[in-house]
């Protein structure tokens, strides 16, 4: 089947970071460094962390290189920037990829399970990313990130927490997501999101990347949920995707109004923040585009 978009994988560019070994190593490190630990472990991990952080920043720098020129041309006034940002839902890299029509209308249950396994293994944890990103950001944006986080936490109700809803899908379908069996493109997406949230020099990038997830997730989630319904999966198993097909529309509107616009409006740093958020959004979309192309290459045989 033909694709609608130029493939970044077919561009002839070869990167040391576009490999299973690098992305799996980075994913394992992220798993270990973000897990709660004890003081006795800190000294032993220090040398490893310094080496891996250098590699992580080099990975991010390469991702920035891919989008820097495009982001530099984005309008930086609040009205112009938000119009460009919201337009990414229609025209951004990887948007409305034919994979999702196929998942909705044609995929088999085994196809869907493979796709969901890759997505679950590459899930960085939106709630944790928001929590890491909000540290010391300006008050109005911080409050919006807090409201978003509270929704992710089910507003204090364990049954409404979004993370466990995805875990339920994994258990109900008998999926076995592991780093070692996940394609590098999916790991790279999660690794990029984690890197932006964990490094304060990429905090504005992370706000752009998280915002573009809220903007673009509803269409993908809706198609996935409809595919699950077609294949006979019950409402509880579909709940995570049904919820995000609707809730993220509101989340996106509020994120754009209460976080992005005020941050871009700042007289002193607004222009730099706009460019950083544009880079973050484009990095997230290009990583997603690579995933969708790899998924199609695997599933459409």
C-alpha positions, 0 to 999 in steps of 0.5 A: 500500500502506498503512503501519503507522506515522505518517509524519514526512514527512506531519506537515506539518513543513517543515525547511530541513534536509529538502532535497536541497541541504542534505543533499548539501552536508553529505554532500560536506563530510563526505567532504572533511573526513574524508579524509586531507589535508595541512597546506597545506589546513588554513587554506583549509578553516577558514572553510568548516568553521566555517560547516558545523559551525554548520549541522551542529549546527543540524541535530542540534539539530532532530533532538533536538527531535523526540525530546527529550520521548520520551527524557526519559521513559525510565527511567534506572536501568540495568535499566529503561533497558536494558529500554526500549532492547532494546524498541526492536527491536520498537517503535522508529520504523521497526522491521519496516517492510513494506518489508523483507517486500516486499524479501524476497518481492516485489521485482524485481532492479532494485528491489533494486539501487535500494534497495542503491544508496541504502543504499551511498551513505548508508553512513557507515562503522560502523568509522569511526564507532566509532573516532571515538566511542570517544575518551576514553570510560570503559575498560569501554565503550572496550574493547567499542567496540574489540572491535566495531571489531576485528570490523569490521576482520575481526580483522586479516584483509582478507578479513573486513573488513566495509566491503570486503564492502559494496564487493563488493556494489556492484561485483558488481551494477554499482551506481553510488552517488553523492551527487547521485543519493541521496535526501536521507533516506538522506544525512540518516541518514549525516550524522546518524550522522557528526555525532554521532560527530564532535562530542564533545558528542554522544559519548553520543548516538553510543553510543546510535545505534551500539548501536541499529544493532547491535540492529535490523540483523539483521532488516533484513539477514536480509530483504535476504539472503533477497531476494537469495537468491530473486533468484538472487544468489550467496553471496559477493554476499549475504555482507555481509547474511548476516553481519550477520543473525547477527553483529550479534545477538551484537554487540548483546548485548555492546554493551548489557552492556559499554558501555551498562549500565556507562555508565548505572550511573555515579553522577555522570553515569549519568542524563544519559548515559542520556537522551543515549543514548536521544536518539541511538537515537531519532534514528537510528531516526527517520532510518531511518524516513524512509528506509524511507518514501521508499524505499516511496514510490519503489518502490511505484508 
